[in-house]
Amino acid sequence: MSIQENKEMVRRYLDAFNDFDRDALSAVLADDVVEHGATREVEGFDEFVEFVDRNQDTFSGYTGSTEAICAEDDLVTVRYTVSGTHDGEYLGIDPTGKDVTWSGIAMYRIENGEIAEIWIEEDRLELLQQLEGYDPPAHLRI
């Protein structure tokens, strides 16, 4: 596949993710997809869908907006912002009902016309500050 086709596949994935369209997700994700996530590793399409279900339960209205897309060879990288309402327990924090946003970067590896592997890096400190009002020590505020 060309770089442009890879970028378009990732765009279709992002649309399907935001719509939580399982059929569209299965059309672009490999059955044995691996996501190296911000909080855990997910293996296989079924486990991936369960993980997304839990995110939707924890942050209702969970959606992402794309800030930038770059690609080279079989890799596509996306800079994004996520938003949602904290309606479920997250990392031991009871639901706050707060609307939250945080940013991240994801890298997608395309193999045989499908997304085979995903790496996620997110600013979870940004999220925790919104949920708990966490104020890091001065030496960490750089």
DSSP file (Angstrom, degrees, kcal/mol; ACC not computed):
  #  RESIDUE AA STRUCTURE BP1 BP2  ACC     N-H-->O    O-->H-N    N-H-->O    O-->H-N    TCO  KAPPA ALPHA  PHI   PSI    X-CA   Y-CA   Z-CA
    1    1 A M              0   0    0      0, 0.0     2,-0.1     0, 0.0   109,-0.0   0.000 360.0 360.0 360.0 149.9    0.0    0.0    0.0
    2    2 A S     >  -     0   0    0      1,-0.1     4,-2.3    72,-0.0     5,-0.2  -0.348 360.0-108.7 -78.1 164.3    1.1    3.6   -0.6
    3    3 A I  H  > S+     0   0    0      1,-0.2     4,-2.4     2,-0.2     5,-0.2   0.909 122.0  52.2 -58.7 -42.5    1.8    6.0    2.2
    4    4 A Q  H  > S+     0   0    0      1,-0.2     4,-2.2     2,-0.2    -1,-0.2   0.900 108.7  49.8 -62.8 -40.8   -1.4    7.9    1.2
    5    5 A E  H  > S+     0   0    0      2,-0.2     4,-2.2     1,-0.2    -1,-0.2   0.887 109.9  51.6 -64.8 -38.7   -3.5    4.7    1.3
    6    6 A N  H  X S+     0   0    0     -4,-2.3     4,-2.1     2,-0.2    -2,-0.2   0.922 110.0  48.8 -63.0 -44.0   -2.0    3.9    4.8
    7    7 A K  H  X S+     0   0    0     -4,-2.4     4,-2.2     1,-0.2    -2,-0.2   0.907 110.8  50.8 -62.3 -41.1   -3.0    7.4    6.0
    8    8 A E  H  X S+     0   0    0     -4,-2.2     4,-2.3     2,-0.2    -1,-0.2   0.882 107.6  53.3 -65.2 -37.9   -6.5    7.0    4.6
    9    9 A M  H  X S+     0   0    0     -4,-2.2     4,-2.3     2,-0.2    -1,-0.2   0.922 109.2  48.6 -62.0 -43.4   -6.8    3.6    6.4
   10   10 A V  H  X S+     0   0    0     -4,-2.1     4,-2.8     2,-0.2    -2,-0.2   0.888 108.8  53.4 -65.7 -37.8   -5.9    5.2    9.7
   11   11 A R  H  X S+     0   0    0     -4,-2.2     4,-2.4     2,-0.2    -1,-0.2   0.917 108.7  49.6 -61.0 -42.0   -8.4    8.0    9.1
   12   12 A R  H  X S+     0   0    0     -4,-2.3     4,-2.5     2,-0.2    -2,-0.2   0.902 110.8  50.8 -62.5 -40.1  -11.1    5.3    8.5
   13   13 A Y  H  X S+     0   0    0     -4,-2.3     4,-2.9     2,-0.2    -2,-0.2   0.936 109.4  49.8 -60.8 -47.0  -10.0    3.7   11.8
   14   14 A L  H  X S+     0   0    0     -4,-2.8     4,-2.4     1,-0.2    50,-0.2   0.897 111.7  48.4 -62.4 -40.6  -10.2    7.0   13.7
   15   15 A D  H  X S+     0   0    0     -4,-2.4     4,-2.2     2,-0.2    -1,-0.2   0.933 113.4  47.2 -62.7 -45.6  -13.7    7.6   12.3
   16   16 A A  H  X>S+     0   0    0     -4,-2.5     5,-2.2     2,-0.2     4,-0.9   0.881 111.4  52.0 -63.8 -38.4  -14.8    4.1   13.2
   17   17 A F  H ><5S+     0   0    0     -4,-2.9     3,-0.5     2,-0.2    -2,-0.2   0.939 111.1  46.2 -62.9 -47.8  -13.3    4.5   16.7
   18   18 A N  H 3<5S+     0   0    0     -4,-2.4    -2,-0.2     1,-0.2    -1,-0.2   0.874 119.6  40.1 -64.1 -37.1  -15.2    7.8   17.3
   19   19 A D  H 3<5S-     0   0    0     -4,-2.2    -1,-0.2    -5,-0.2    -2,-0.2   0.554 103.9-133.5 -83.9  -8.3  -18.4    6.3   16.0
   20   20 A F  T <<5 +     0   0    0     -4,-0.9     2,-1.0    -3,-0.5    -3,-0.2   0.930  41.7 169.9  45.1  54.0  -17.6    3.0   17.8
   21   21 A D     >< -     0   0    0     -5,-2.2     4,-2.6     1,-0.2    -1,-0.2  -0.810  19.4-168.5 -93.9  98.2  -18.6    1.2   14.6
   22   22 A R  H  > S+     0   0    0     -2,-1.0     4,-2.7     1,-0.2     5,-0.2   0.869  84.9  52.6 -59.8 -39.3  -17.5   -2.4   15.2
   23   23 A D  H  > S+     0   0    0      1,-0.2     4,-1.2     2,-0.2    -1,-0.2   0.932 111.8  45.4 -63.4 -44.5  -18.0   -3.4   11.6
   24   24 A A  H  > S+     0   0    0      1,-0.2     4,-0.8     2,-0.2    -2,-0.2   0.876 112.5  52.3 -66.8 -36.5  -15.8   -0.5   10.4
   25   25 A L  H >X S+     0   0    0     -4,-2.6     4,-2.2     1,-0.2     3,-1.1   0.927 108.0  50.7 -62.8 -43.9  -13.2   -1.3   13.0
   26   26 A S  H 3< S+     0   0    0     -4,-2.7    -1,-0.2     1,-0.3    -2,-0.2   0.766 103.9  60.4 -67.8 -22.5  -13.1   -4.9   12.0
   27   27 A A  H 3< S+     0   0    0     -4,-1.2    -1,-0.3    -5,-0.2    -2,-0.2   0.733 117.6  28.2 -74.3 -22.0  -12.6   -3.8    8.4
   28   28 A V  H << S+     0   0    0     -3,-1.1    87,-3.5    -4,-0.8     2,-0.4   0.614 107.8  76.3-114.5 -17.3   -9.4   -2.0    9.2
   29   29 A L  E  < S-a  115   0A   0     -4,-2.2    87,-0.2    85,-0.2     2,-0.1  -0.807  79.0-120.6-100.4 137.1   -7.9   -3.9   12.2
   30   30 A A  E >   -     0   0A   0     85,-2.6     3,-1.8    -2,-0.4    14,-0.1  -0.384  24.9-118.3 -65.5 149.9   -6.2   -7.2   11.9
   31   31 A D  E 3  S+     0   0A   0      1,-0.3    14,-2.6    13,-0.1    15,-0.3   0.837 117.8  42.6 -58.6 -32.4   -7.8  -10.0   13.9
   32   32 A D  E 3  S+     0   0A   0     12,-0.3    -1,-0.3    13,-0.1    -2,-0.1  -0.025  85.0 157.3-105.2  29.9   -4.6  -10.3   15.9
   33   33 A V  E <   -     0   0A   0     -3,-1.8    11,-3.6    10,-0.1     2,-0.5  -0.192  28.2-151.8 -53.4 143.6   -4.0   -6.6   16.3
   34   34 A V  E     -aB 117  43A   0     82,-1.6    84,-2.7     9,-0.2     2,-0.6  -0.989   7.2-164.8-122.3 127.1   -1.8   -5.5   19.3
   35   35 A E  E     -aB 118  42A   0      7,-2.9     7,-2.7    -2,-0.5     2,-1.3  -0.956   9.6-157.6-111.9 119.1   -2.2   -2.2   21.0
   36   36 A H  E     -aB 119  41A   0     82,-3.6    84,-2.5    -2,-0.6     5,-0.2  -0.764  35.9-164.7 -89.7  90.1    0.6   -1.2   23.3
   37   37 A G        -     0   0    0      3,-1.7     4,-0.0    -2,-1.3    85,-0.0  -0.098  34.2-107.5 -84.0 173.8   -1.6    1.2   25.3
   38   38 A A  S    S+     0   0    0      1,-0.2     3,-0.1    81,-0.0    -1,-0.1   0.796 119.6  18.2 -67.1 -29.9   -1.0    4.0   27.7
   39   39 A T  S    S-     0   0    0      1,-0.4     2,-0.3     0, 0.0    -1,-0.2   0.602 133.6  -8.0-118.5 -17.2   -2.1    1.8   30.6
   40   40 A R        -     0   0    0     -5,-0.0    -3,-1.7     2,-0.0     2,-0.4  -0.982  68.3 -96.2-167.8 169.3   -1.9   -1.8   29.3
   41   41 A E  E     -B   36   0A   0     -2,-0.3     2,-0.4    -5,-0.2    -5,-0.2  -0.839  31.4-161.0 -99.9 137.0   -1.3   -4.0   26.3
   42   42 A V  E     -B   35   0A   0     -7,-2.7    -7,-2.9    -2,-0.4     2,-0.5  -0.961   3.5-163.7-119.2 132.3   -4.3   -5.3   24.4
   43   43 A E  E     +B   34   0A   0     -2,-0.4     4,-0.4    -9,-0.2    -9,-0.2  -0.970  50.3   9.3-123.8 124.2   -4.1   -8.4   22.1
   44   44 A G  S  > S-     0   0    0    -11,-3.6     4,-2.2    -2,-0.5   -12,-0.3   0.164  82.1 -87.4  93.5 151.8   -6.6   -9.3   19.4
   45   45 A F  H  > S+     0   0    0    -14,-2.6     4,-2.5     1,-0.2     5,-0.2   0.908 123.1  51.7 -60.4 -45.4   -9.7   -7.6   17.9
   46   46 A D  H  > S+     0   0    0    -15,-0.3     4,-2.1     1,-0.2    -1,-0.2   0.913 112.2  45.6 -61.7 -43.4  -12.1   -9.0   20.6
   47   47 A E  H  > S+     0   0    0     -4,-0.4     4,-2.3     2,-0.2    -1,-0.2   0.868 111.1  54.8 -66.8 -35.4  -10.0   -7.7   23.5
   48   48 A F  H  X S+     0   0    0     -4,-2.2     4,-2.3     2,-0.2    -2,-0.2   0.933 108.1  47.9 -61.6 -46.4   -9.5   -4.4   21.7
   49   49 A V  H  X S+     0   0    0     -4,-2.5     4,-2.5     1,-0.2    -2,-0.2   0.895 110.9  51.3 -63.6 -40.4  -13.3   -3.9   21.4
   50   50 A E  H  X S+     0   0    0     -4,-2.1     4,-2.3     2,-0.2    -1,-0.2   0.906 109.5  50.9 -61.3 -41.3  -13.7   -4.8   25.1
   51   51 A F  H  X S+     0   0    0     -4,-2.3     4,-2.1     2,-0.2    -2,-0.2   0.915 110.6  47.8 -62.9 -43.7  -11.1   -2.3   26.0
   52   52 A V  H  X S+     0   0    0     -4,-2.3     4,-2.4     2,-0.2    -1,-0.2   0.892 108.8  55.4 -64.9 -39.2  -12.8    0.4   23.9
   53   53 A D  H  X S+     0   0    0     -4,-2.5     4,-2.1     1,-0.2    -2,-0.2   0.933 107.9  48.7 -55.8 -47.1  -16.2   -0.5   25.6
   54   54 A R  H  X S+     0   0    0     -4,-2.3     4,-2.2     1,-0.2    -2,-0.2   0.894 109.5  52.0 -63.2 -39.9  -14.6    0.0   29.0
   55   55 A N  H  X S+     0   0    0     -4,-2.1     4,-3.2     1,-0.2    -1,-0.2   0.920 109.3  50.1 -60.7 -42.7  -13.2    3.4   27.9
   56   56 A Q  H  < S+     0   0    0     -4,-2.4    -2,-0.2     1,-0.2    -1,-0.2   0.875 111.4  48.9 -63.6 -37.1  -16.7    4.4   26.7
   57   57 A D  H  < S+     0   0    0     -4,-2.1     3,-0.3    -5,-0.2    -1,-0.2   0.852 116.7  42.0 -69.5 -34.4  -18.1    3.3   30.1
   58   58 A T  H  < S+     0   0    0     -4,-2.2    29,-1.9     1,-0.3    30,-1.8   0.871 128.3  27.2 -80.2 -39.4  -15.5    5.3   32.0
   59   59 A F  E >< S-C   86   0A   0     -4,-3.2     3,-1.3    27,-0.2    -1,-0.3  -0.813  82.4-153.0-127.4  89.2  -15.6    8.4   29.8
   60   60 A S  E 3  S+C   85   0A   0     25,-1.6    25,-2.6    -2,-0.5     3,-0.2  -0.287  83.8  26.1 -62.5 148.3  -18.9    8.9   28.1
   61   61 A G  E 3  S+     0   0A   0      1,-0.2     2,-0.3    23,-0.2    -1,-0.3   0.678  85.0 179.4  71.7  16.7  -18.8   10.7   24.9
   62   62 A Y  E <   +     0   0A   0     -3,-1.3     2,-0.3    -6,-0.2    -1,-0.2  -0.339  13.8 153.1 -56.3 110.6  -15.2    9.5   24.5
   63   63 A T  E     -C   83   0A   0     20,-2.3    20,-2.6    -2,-0.3     2,-0.4  -0.971  32.3-143.2-141.1 156.4  -14.0   11.0   21.2
   64   64 A G  E     -C   82   0A   0     -2,-0.3     2,-0.4    18,-0.2    18,-0.2  -0.920   3.5-154.2-120.6 147.4  -10.8   12.0   19.6
   65   65 A S  E     -C   81   0A   0     16,-2.9    16,-2.2    -2,-0.4     2,-0.4  -0.972  22.5-125.4-118.9 137.9   -9.9   14.9   17.3
   66   66 A T  E     +C   80   0A   0     -2,-0.4    14,-0.2    14,-0.2     3,-0.1  -0.678  26.9 175.6 -87.0 127.5   -6.9   14.6   14.9
   67   67 A E  E     -     0   0A   0     12,-3.3     2,-0.3    -2,-0.4    13,-0.2   0.789  69.0  -9.0 -96.2 -37.3   -4.3   17.4   15.1
   68   68 A A  E     -C   79   0A   0     11,-1.6    11,-2.4     2,-0.0     2,-0.4  -0.983  52.7-155.5-160.8 150.1   -1.8   16.0   12.7
   69   69 A I  E     +C   78   0A   0     -2,-0.3     2,-0.3     9,-0.2     9,-0.2  -0.998  15.1 175.3-132.0 129.6   -1.0   12.9   10.6
   70   70 A C  E     -C   77   0A   0      7,-2.7     7,-3.5    -2,-0.4     2,-0.3  -0.966   7.4-172.7-129.4 148.4    2.5   11.9    9.4
   71   71 A A  E     +C   76   0A   0     -2,-0.3     2,-0.3     5,-0.2     5,-0.2  -0.993  14.5 173.7-144.6 150.4    3.5    8.7    7.6
   72   72 A E  E >   -C   75   0A   0      3,-2.5     3,-2.6    -2,-0.3    -2,-0.0  -0.931  65.5 -39.6-153.6 131.7    6.5    6.9    6.4
   73   73 A D  T 3  S-     0   0    0     -2,-0.3   -67,-0.1     1,-0.3    -1,-0.0  -0.292 127.0 -16.5  52.1-121.6    6.7    3.4    4.9
   74   74 A D  T 3  S+     0   0    0     -3,-0.1    36,-3.0   -68,-0.0     2,-0.4   0.248 119.8  91.4 -98.2  13.4    4.2    1.2    6.8
   75   75 A L  E <   -CD  72 109A   0     -3,-2.6    -3,-2.5    34,-0.2     2,-0.4  -0.904  49.2-173.6-114.8 137.0    3.9    3.5    9.8
   76   76 A V  E     -CD  71 108A   0     32,-2.4    32,-3.2    -2,-0.4     2,-0.4  -0.998   8.7-161.5-126.3 129.4    1.3    6.3   10.4
   77   77 A T  E     -CD  70 107A   0     -7,-3.5    -7,-2.7    -2,-0.4     2,-0.4  -0.928   4.7-167.7-115.7 136.1    1.6    8.6   13.4
   78   78 A V  E     -CD  69 106A   0     28,-3.0    28,-2.5    -2,-0.4     2,-0.5  -0.981  12.8-155.2-126.2 130.3   -1.3   10.7   14.7
   79   79 A R  E     +CD  68 105A   0    -11,-2.4   -12,-3.3    -2,-0.4   -11,-1.6  -0.916  35.6 165.4 -98.5 128.7   -1.3   13.6   17.2
   80   80 A Y  E     -CD  66 104A   0     24,-2.7    24,-2.3    -2,-0.5     2,-0.4  -0.887  37.2-136.2-142.8 167.2   -4.7   13.8   18.8
   81   81 A T  E     -CD  65 103A   0    -16,-2.2   -16,-2.9    -2,-0.3     2,-0.3  -0.996  21.2-157.0-125.9 135.3   -6.8   15.2   21.6
   82   82 A V  E     -CD  64 102A   0     20,-3.4    20,-2.0    -2,-0.4     2,-0.3  -0.858  11.4-178.5-111.2 145.3   -9.4   13.1   23.4
   83   83 A S  E     +CD  63 101A   0    -20,-2.6   -20,-2.3    -2,-0.3     2,-0.3  -0.972  14.6 131.3-140.1 158.5  -12.4   14.3   25.3
   84   84 A G  E     - D   0 100A   0     16,-1.8    16,-3.1    -2,-0.3     2,-0.5  -0.962  51.9 -87.7 177.8 177.4  -15.2   12.8   27.4
   85   85 A T  E     -CD  60  99A   0    -25,-2.6   -25,-1.6    -2,-0.3     2,-1.4  -0.939  37.9-123.2-110.0 128.0  -17.1   12.9   30.6
   86   86 A H  E     +C   59   0A   0     12,-2.8    11,-2.8    -2,-0.5    10,-0.7  -0.536  53.7 145.9 -74.8  92.3  -15.7   11.0   33.6
   87   87 A D        +     0   0    0    -29,-1.9     2,-0.3    -2,-1.4   -28,-0.2   0.474  55.4  48.1-107.2  -6.4  -18.7    8.8   34.4
   88   88 A G  S    S-     0   0    0    -30,-1.8     8,-0.2    -3,-0.1     9,-0.1  -0.878  96.3 -76.6-134.3 164.9  -16.9    5.6   35.6
   89   89 A E        -     0   0    0     -2,-0.3     2,-0.4     6,-0.1     5,-0.2  -0.361  46.1-172.4 -61.7 134.6  -14.1    4.6   38.0
   90   90 A Y  B >   -F   93   0B   0      3,-2.3     3,-2.1     1,-0.1    -1,-0.0  -0.960  65.2 -25.6-136.1 116.5  -10.7    5.3   36.5
   91   91 A L  T 3  S-     0   0    0     -2,-0.4     3,-0.1     1,-0.3    -1,-0.1   0.862 128.4 -46.7  50.1  41.9   -7.4    4.1   38.2
   92   92 A G  T 3  S+     0   0    0      1,-0.2     2,-0.6     0, 0.0    -1,-0.3   0.474 111.0 125.4  82.6   2.2   -9.2    4.1   41.6
   93   93 A I  B <   -F   90   0B   0     -3,-2.1    -3,-2.3    -5,-0.1    -1,-0.2  -0.853  59.2-130.5 -97.7 120.3  -10.8    7.5   41.1
   94   94 A D        -     0   0    0     -2,-0.6    -6,-0.1    -5,-0.2    -5,-0.1  -0.255  43.8 -74.7 -63.6 155.4  -14.5    7.5   41.5
   95   95 A P        -     0   0    0      0, 0.0    -8,-0.2     0, 0.0    -1,-0.2  -0.231  45.4-177.3 -53.8 135.6  -16.6    9.2   38.8
   96   96 A T        -     0   0    0    -10,-0.7    -9,-0.2    -8,-0.2     3,-0.1   0.594  33.1-131.1-108.3 -17.7  -16.4   13.0   39.0
   97   97 A G        +     0   0    0    -11,-2.8     2,-0.2     1,-0.3   -10,-0.1   0.535  58.5 145.5  74.8   5.3  -18.8   13.9   36.2
   98   98 A K        -     0   0    0    -12,-0.3   -12,-2.8   -13,-0.1     2,-0.5  -0.518  54.0-125.3 -79.2 141.9  -16.1   16.3   34.9
   99   99 A D  E     -D   85   0A   0    -14,-0.2     2,-0.3    -2,-0.2   -14,-0.2  -0.763  40.7-175.4 -79.7 127.7  -15.6   17.0   31.2
  100  100 A V  E     -D   84   0A   0    -16,-3.1   -16,-1.8    -2,-0.5     2,-0.3  -0.890  18.9-169.1-128.9 155.4  -12.0   16.2   30.5
  101  101 A T  E     +D   83   0A   0     -2,-0.3     2,-0.3   -18,-0.2   -18,-0.2  -0.988   9.7 170.6-138.4 148.8   -9.5   16.4   27.6
  102  102 A W  E     -D   82   0A   0    -20,-2.0   -20,-3.4    -2,-0.3     2,-0.3  -0.978  23.0-125.4-152.4 162.7   -6.0   15.1   27.2
  103  103 A S  E     +D   81   0A   0     -2,-0.3    20,-2.8   -22,-0.2     2,-0.3  -0.697  28.7 161.5-112.7 161.4   -3.6   14.8   24.4
  104  104 A G  E     -DE  80 122A   0    -24,-2.3   -24,-2.7    -2,-0.3     2,-0.4  -0.980  30.1-127.7-163.7 173.3   -1.7   11.9   22.9
  105  105 A I  E     -DE  79 121A   0     16,-2.8    16,-2.4    -2,-0.3     2,-0.4  -0.999  21.8-169.6-132.4 134.7    0.3   10.4   20.0
  106  106 A A  E     -DE  78 120A   0    -28,-2.5   -28,-3.0    -2,-0.4     2,-0.4  -0.970   7.6-158.0-125.5 142.2   -0.5    7.1   18.4
  107  107 A M  E     -DE  77 119A   0     12,-2.3    12,-2.5    -2,-0.4     2,-0.4  -0.980  10.0-162.3-118.9 132.3    1.6    5.1   15.9
  108  108 A Y  E     -DE  76 118A   0    -32,-3.2   -32,-2.4    -2,-0.4     2,-0.5  -0.940   6.3-152.6-116.9 131.8   -0.1    2.6   13.6
  109  109 A R  E     -DE  75 117A   0      8,-2.9     7,-2.8    -2,-0.4     8,-1.2  -0.922  12.5-150.8-105.8 125.5    1.8   -0.2   11.7
  110  110 A I  E     + E   0 115A   0    -36,-3.0     2,-0.4    -2,-0.5     5,-0.2  -0.801  20.2 170.5 -97.7 131.8    0.1   -1.4    8.5
  111  111 A E  E >   - E   0 114A   0      3,-2.9     3,-1.4    -2,-0.4    -2,-0.0  -0.983  66.8  -8.9-142.6 129.4    0.6   -5.0    7.4
  112  112 A N  T 3  S-     0   0    0     -2,-0.4     3,-0.1     1,-0.3    -1,-0.1   0.852 129.0 -53.4  53.4  39.1   -1.3   -6.8    4.6
  113  113 A G  T 3  S+     0   0    0      1,-0.2     2,-0.3   -83,-0.0    -1,-0.3   0.652 121.5  90.8  76.1  15.5   -3.8   -4.0    4.2
  114  114 A E  E <  S- E   0 111A   0     -3,-1.4    -3,-2.9    -5,-0.0     2,-0.7  -0.942  85.7-101.0-137.0 159.0   -4.8   -3.9    7.9
  115  115 A I  E     +aE  29 110A   0    -87,-3.5   -85,-2.6    -2,-0.3    -5,-0.2  -0.749  43.3 171.5 -79.2 115.5   -3.7   -2.1   11.1
  116  116 A A  E     +     0   0A   0     -7,-2.8   -82,-1.6    -2,-0.7     2,-0.3   0.718  58.8  19.7 -99.5 -26.6   -1.6   -4.8   12.8
  117  117 A E  E     -aE  34 109A   0     -8,-1.2    -8,-2.9   -84,-0.2     2,-0.4  -0.999  57.6-167.8-152.0 142.6    0.0   -2.9   15.7
  118  118 A I  E     -aE  35 108A   0    -84,-2.7   -82,-3.6    -2,-0.3     2,-0.4  -0.996   4.1-163.4-134.2 135.0   -0.7    0.4   17.6
  119  119 A W  E     -aE  36 107A   0    -12,-2.5   -12,-2.3    -2,-0.4     2,-0.4  -0.981  12.5-164.7-116.9 132.3    1.5    2.2   20.1
  120  120 A I  E     + E   0 106A   0    -84,-2.5     2,-0.4    -2,-0.4   -14,-0.2  -0.963  13.8 177.5-121.4 131.2   -0.2    4.8   22.3
  121  121 A E  E     + E   0 105A   0    -16,-2.4   -16,-2.8    -2,-0.4     2,-0.3  -0.978  16.8 175.0-128.6 118.2    1.5    7.6   24.4
  122  122 A E  E     - E   0 104A   0     -2,-0.4     2,-1.7   -18,-0.2   -18,-0.2  -0.906  40.5-115.9-126.7 153.0   -0.9    9.9   26.2
  123  123 A D     >  +     0   0    0    -20,-2.8     4,-1.2    -2,-0.3   -20,-0.2  -0.613  41.9 165.6 -84.8  80.2   -0.5   12.7   28.7
  124  124 A R  H  > S+     0   0    0     -2,-1.7     4,-3.0     1,-0.2    -1,-0.2   0.737  70.7  64.5 -72.6 -21.9   -2.3   11.0   31.6
  125  125 A L  H  > S+     0   0    0      2,-0.2     4,-2.6     1,-0.2    -1,-0.2   0.919 100.0  53.2 -63.0 -42.1   -0.9   13.6   34.1
  126  126 A E  H  > S+     0   0    0     -3,-0.2     4,-1.2     1,-0.2    -2,-0.2   0.905 111.9  45.6 -56.7 -42.6   -3.0   16.1   32.2
  127  127 A L  H  X S+     0   0    0     -4,-1.2     4,-1.9     2,-0.2     3,-0.4   0.936 111.6  50.4 -67.0 -47.8   -6.0   13.9   32.7
  128  128 A L  H  X S+     0   0    0     -4,-3.0     4,-3.0     1,-0.2     6,-0.7   0.863 105.4  57.3 -61.7 -36.4   -5.3   13.2   36.4
  129  129 A Q  H  X S+     0   0    0     -4,-2.6     4,-1.4     1,-0.2    -1,-0.2   0.884 109.0  46.5 -61.5 -36.8   -4.9   16.9   37.1
  130  130 A Q  H  < S+     0   0    0     -4,-1.2    -2,-0.2    -3,-0.4    -1,-0.2   0.855 116.8  43.5 -73.0 -34.9   -8.4   17.5   35.8
  131  131 A L  H  < S+     0   0    0     -4,-1.9    -2,-0.2     1,-0.1    -3,-0.2   0.895 133.5  15.2 -78.4 -40.8   -9.9   14.6   37.8
  132  132 A E  H  < S-     0   0    0     -4,-3.0    -3,-0.2    -5,-0.2    -2,-0.2   0.460  96.4-116.0-114.7  -3.8   -8.2   15.2   41.1
  133  133 A G     <  -     0   0    0     -4,-1.4    -4,-0.2    -5,-0.5    -3,-0.2   0.824  47.4-173.0  67.6  29.4   -6.8   18.7   40.9
  134  134 A Y        -     0   0    0     -6,-0.7    -1,-0.2    -9,-0.1    -2,-0.0  -0.358  10.6-164.7 -60.8 128.4   -3.3   17.1   41.1
  135  135 A D        -     0   0    0     -3,-0.1     3,-0.1    -2,-0.1    -1,-0.1  -0.936  13.4-142.7-117.7 105.9   -0.7   19.8   41.4
  136  136 A P        -     0   0    0      0, 0.0     5,-0.1     0, 0.0     0, 0.0  -0.255  31.9 -87.4 -67.4 155.5    2.8   18.4   40.8
  137  137 A P    >>  -     0   0    0      0, 0.0     3,-2.0     0, 0.0     4,-0.6  -0.200  43.5-105.6 -56.9 155.0    5.8   19.7   42.8
  138  138 A A  G >4 S+     0   0    0      1,-0.3     3,-1.3     2,-0.2     0, 0.0   0.840 118.5  59.9 -54.8 -38.2    7.5   22.8   41.3
  139  139 A H  G 34 S+     0   0    0      1,-0.3    -1,-0.3     3,-0.0     3,-0.0   0.676 104.6  50.9 -69.5 -14.4   10.5   20.8   40.0
  140  140 A L  G <4 S+     0   0    0     -3,-2.0     2,-1.6     1,-0.1    -1,-0.3   0.522  86.8  89.2 -96.0  -7.4    8.1   18.7   37.8
  141  141 A R    <<        0   0    0     -3,-1.3    -1,-0.1    -4,-0.6    -3,-0.0  -0.587 360.0 360.0 -90.0  76.5    6.4   21.8   36.3
  142  142 A I              0   0    0     -2,-1.6    -1,-0.2    -3,-0.0    -3,-0.0   0.387 360.0 360.0-111.6 360.0    8.7   22.3   33.4
